[in-house]
Amino acid sequence: MAGSVADVWSGASYERIGETYASIHDRIVAALAIGRGTRVLDVACGTGGVALRATRAGATVTGIDISADQLAKARRAANAAGLEMQFDEGDCQELPYAEAEFDAVASAFGAIFASDQERTATELARVCRPTGRLALTAWTSDEWSTANVRAGRTYSEGADPYDWAREAHVRALLGSAFDLEFQTGGWRIEANSATELWELLSTSMPPLRAWLAEQSEEARKHAEQVYLDYLEPGVLERNYFLVLGTRR
Ligand SMILES: C[S@@+](CC[C@H](N)C(=O)[O-])C[C@H]1O[C@@H](n2cnc3c(N)ncnc32)[C@H](O)[C@@H]1O
């Protein structure tokens, strides 16, 4: 991918996709055992789906993301909802927080995109206090990921985000710091047609949008056709992996 990681995640209407994760964000917040004043870190918070919910649940929340564009949208959403929380620009591979600063650490489809998984896992553990909670979601490798490959998209740079949905791999990353539990869930998005759904995905999934912009016309047309065939009749369903942890 050309451009910085922050560039890749900026400029898309990601909030339209973020909204469709509402039930997943609810599930993550429920897993964090939030009470009044629980200090929650939402890692790679995007437009703030988890951060806003955790604040509503009574937590004192910090959201961090590498994209200033995503953070600006999160801040706008928080202001519009009359909620107070802190949003910081930064990289989850090098969190600008003290050891054990948080009672709970969450990341919805966020930390999985960092290229150095070991550093990321170490950072998630470092900032979480003993007995604190962790909740993280990852997409499982599925038919959509196969369609991506058919369209010509592969994760050629950095680590494979789907690794975070493999139990043995996650145990190797986080198992020495957390007692872990694994759950699964489903996500479904529907539109009136494959074309309508493609319009949403191609403009609102930031890495897909960035990748399309780099392709030749021929490659883009090929990819579009692969996706349109796959999305027929206007539905995309995916499974995700929910990693729950209690810090030792
Ligand atoms: C799919 S979005 C998820 C956003 C949000 N957690 C949600 O559930 O809606 C992925 C987010 O990860 C952020 N991100 C990617 N790499 C990152 C990194 N190394 N450090 C911090 N944030 C990162 C992106 O900017 C983007 O906002």
PDBQT file of the ligand as one rigid body, heavy atoms in Angstrom, charges set to zero:
ROOT
HETATM    1  C1  LIG A 301     -11.584  -0.967  11.032  1.00  0.00    +0.000 C 
HETATM    2  S1  LIG A 301     -11.186   0.510  11.874  1.00  0.00    +0.000 S 
HETATM    3  C2  LIG A 301     -11.892   0.160  13.485  1.00  0.00    +0.000 C 
HETATM    4  C3  LIG A 301     -12.252   1.408  14.221  1.00  0.00    +0.000 C 
HETATM    5  C4  LIG A 301     -13.044   1.211  15.497  1.00  0.00    +0.000 C 
HETATM    6  N1  LIG A 301     -12.278   0.476  16.479  1.00  0.00    +0.000 N 
HETATM    7  C5  LIG A 301     -14.368   0.550  15.235  1.00  0.00    +0.000 C 
HETATM    8  O1  LIG A 301     -14.627  -0.544  15.753  1.00  0.00    +0.000 OA
HETATM    9  O2  LIG A 301     -15.184   1.142  14.509  1.00  0.00    +0.000 OA
HETATM   10  C6  LIG A 301      -9.460   0.332  12.183  1.00  0.00    +0.000 C 
HETATM   11  C7  LIG A 301      -8.840   1.537  12.889  1.00  0.00    +0.000 C 
HETATM   12  O3  LIG A 301      -7.496   1.204  13.258  1.00  0.00    +0.000 OA
HETATM   13  C8  LIG A 301      -6.702   2.369  13.124  1.00  0.00    +0.000 C 
HETATM   14  N2  LIG A 301      -5.307   1.929  13.058  1.00  0.00    +0.000 N 
HETATM   15  C9  LIG A 301      -4.719   1.197  12.086  1.00  0.00    +0.000 A 
HETATM   16  N3  LIG A 301      -3.428   0.963  12.405  1.00  0.00    +0.000 NA
HETATM   17  C10 LIG A 301      -3.204   1.569  13.609  1.00  0.00    +0.000 A 
HETATM   18  C11 LIG A 301      -2.057   1.679  14.455  1.00  0.00    +0.000 A 
HETATM   19  N4  LIG A 301      -0.888   1.119  14.129  1.00  0.00    +0.000 N 
HETATM   20  N5  LIG A 301      -2.186   2.359  15.625  1.00  0.00    +0.000 NA
HETATM   21  C12 LIG A 301      -3.374   2.945  15.951  1.00  0.00    +0.000 A 
HETATM   22  N6  LIG A 301      -4.470   2.887  15.178  1.00  0.00    +0.000 NA
HETATM   23  C13 LIG A 301      -4.397   2.183  14.031  1.00  0.00    +0.000 A 
HETATM   24  C14 LIG A 301      -7.242   3.031  11.877  1.00  0.00    +0.000 C 
HETATM   25  O4  LIG A 301      -6.892   4.376  11.749  1.00  0.00    +0.000 OA
HETATM   26  C15 LIG A 301      -8.745   2.784  12.039  1.00  0.00    +0.000 C 
HETATM   27  O5  LIG A 301      -9.363   3.860  12.688  1.00  0.00    +0.000 OA
ENDROOT
TORSDOF 0
